[in-house]
Amino acid sequence: WGFFQVVNHGVPTSTQNRIRAGTHQFFNQDAEAKKEYFRAEPMSKVVYTSNYGLYTAPVAYWSDVILFNMAPEPLEPEQIPACIRENVQDFSEEISKVGGLMLELLSEALGLAVNHLKEEMGCAEGMGLACNYYPHCPQPKLALGITHHTDIGFITILSQDHVGGLQVVHRGHWVNVPPVLEALVVNIGDMLQLISNDKFKSVEHRVIVNNLEPRVSTICSFGNGFTLKSRMYGPIKELLSEENPPIYREIFIEEFFFKSYKKGFDGNSYLPQLKL
């Protein structure tokens, strides 16, 4: 599947509720209050945009997003909008712990030392946190919250509200990911598929919209190549053998991110370009 849901993860329900409330508060402000955070480039420390990917995506999106590049260089508190500042800081602190734990468990699943992905490979060093707002849509069959795509980084952790709308591809069909109370959704990114040599798969997903009520979600992406120092990544040597030769060539992480971003959300991962 490339996706799974996690409960008993340690992130307080109150922390999740506050980040959702803060997301509503930020996006319900007038345009004048939000425009100072508007940016077009994903490498900025704070990026607010409406219809993300307007110039690179094949369709228009019925969504707004504000992105915070939280690590490896921490944000100054005053860089975060006041109405959501404390909520972002608290959620980021809690979700980073979950991300580290997920990487440890995934390391063990690959038969590696528990800290291999997190420390040896640096998969938790760059972290981007995005608050997404999907307004209710009068004609939902004519729009998408975000079109089908794969995530670029190592892993993504999602906290979603009760509304629903996330779908993943499974055996050629779109499958709903129903919200589970207090659960977090974890999915594999392209970079983890690369270094695991296809042991883990990055799966296409999308968000559909509805005409009844807005949806908010918060995602945390680990392995943000827009902010990390230059490093070459390829299939992990310990996973390779004569029976399991490397599938992909090595690539600098920032090159992979910029080429993936330049390509846009067209439903196709950049990974096939790296196949040997």
Residue, then its C-alpha position, 0 to 999 in steps of 0.5 A: w500500500g505504501f500507507f499506514q495509520v498509527v494510533n497510540h503515537g503519543v501526540p496529544t489530541s489537544t495538540q492536533n486539535r489546536i493545529r487544526a483550529g489555528t489552520h482555520q484561523f489563519f486561512n479565514q483571515d482577509a487577504e491583506a493579513k496573509k499576503e506578507y507570507f506569500r511566496a512562490e519558491p519552496m525553499s523560503k522559510v515560510v511559504y504561503t500560496s493559494n492553488y499550489g503548483l499553479y505554474t507547474a501543475p496540469v490542473a488548478y487546485w482547490s486548496d491553500v497551503i502555508l509551509f514552514n521549513m522547520a529543520p535543519e535550520p530552526l525558524e525564528p518564532e516571529q517568522i511564524p504568523a502569530c495566530i498559529r505560532e504556538n500551535v506550529q511549534d508544539f505540533s512540530e515538536e511532537i511530530s518530530k518524535v513520531g517521525g524519528l520513531m517511524l524511521e527506527l521501525l522502518s530501519e528494523a523492517l529492512g534488517l538494519a540497525v535501529n538508527h540507520l535511517k535516522e542517523e546514518m542516512g540523515c533521513a530526519e534532518g530536514m523537516g517541512l510542516a505544511c498546513n493545508y486548507y481545502p475550502h468547500c467547493p460548489q462543484p467538487k466533480l470539476a476540481l481537486g484539492i490536489t492532483h495525483h502525485t507521490d511525495i518526494g522525501f523519505i516519509t510523510i506524516l499526516s494529521q487529518d480532520h474528520v472530513g476525509g478526502l485523501q485517496v490512494v492508488h491500490r491495484g489501479h483503483w482509487v481507495n478512500v483513506p477514512p479518518v480514524l479518530e486521533a490516528l496519524v497517516v504515514n506514507i513512504g516517499d520517493m527518497l525512501q523507495l530509492i534508498s531501500n532499493d524498492k523494498f518500500k514503495s512510494v504510492e500515488h495519492r490525491v485529495i478530493v473536495n466536497n461541497l459541504e464543509p472545508r477540510v484541513s490537514t497538517i503534514c510533516s515531511f522528513g527529508n526536505g531536500f530544499t533545505l538540507k546540505s548537499r548529500m548523495y543518496g542511492p540504494i543502501k549498500e547493506l541491502l545490495s547483493e548479487e540477488n538484489p543489485p541496485i535499481y537506481r543510480e545515486i543522486f544529490i538530494e537537492e538535485f532530486f528535489f528541484k527536478s521533481y519540483k520543476k516537473g510538477f505534480d503530473g502523477n509521475s515520480y522522478l524515480p524512473q529517470l534514475k533507473l540503471 
